[in-house]
Amino acid sequence: LYNNLFSWLVSRMNSIILNDPSLLEKGRSNVKTVGLLDIFGFECFLVNDYEQLLINYTNEKLQKLYLNAVFEAEKVIFAEEGLGAMTGNLVYTDKTTPVIEMLDNRASGKPQGIFNKVDDYKRSEETKNLRSMIVKDFGKNPNYAKHKDQEMFYIRHTAKLVLYNSNEFIVKNLDKLSDDIKAMMYNRMDKSISAILKSEESANLGNTIWKKFACLLYTSPSPRDRQKSRMPSSACKKKKKKK
């Protein structure tokens, strides 16, 4: 309920500001929109689930973005002070990229990322197959470690080692509500809220948590930039209603 209302509110604000939402899809970089940045933290409980994996993945992305920005800024300062020849001394060990690629990767020649694997499965009964594929592709990866319980595994994040339980990864990624809950929300709530919920559900039909999550991370005014990110543009578009 909160997620759909929030999405509707942001979309509504942007439609009022833009007047012509198609400008965003045309790659116009000079349009004005509302963007909200939620600074993700890092979560590590005794046992962690799909939600924590998404949060910690975003933390890795922000860490990489921050480090790149800091070092690029330092290079500019060096150049302004006549020390351009010394920029080669500005080096750091990139520990985030290997973790990011283990979680999100569809590039040929490398194992498919864990999120991408999860997104390929549509039934909870396939969890065993998912775990087998993860072990097969990442069993020897230095950022992955097995656990005595087959449902669990460790990921060596930049911050620390984290234990995850994969038992509900597929179910949580599918993000399906029961028909009873839908009926209650659509038929027994305020008509305006019910309309928003139905509209948002129609727009997100078929989109998994990972597709929606990755869309938020990769969304760019430029379709070319979105292509570079390997995120299909279809996942970031709202489906058109049939007339």
GITABEL-V752989 format. One record per helix or strand. SS is the DSSP state (h for helix, s for strand). FROM is the first residue (numbers start at 1). TO is the last residue. Records with the same first field share a line. If there is no record, write none. Layout:
BEGIN
SS: FROM-TO, FROM-TO
END
This chain:
BEGIN
h: 2-18, 22-25, 50-80, 84-89, 96-103, 114-120, 124-138, 169-174, 179-187, 191-203, 209-218, 223-228, 233-236
s: 48-48, 144-146, 152-156, 161-165
END
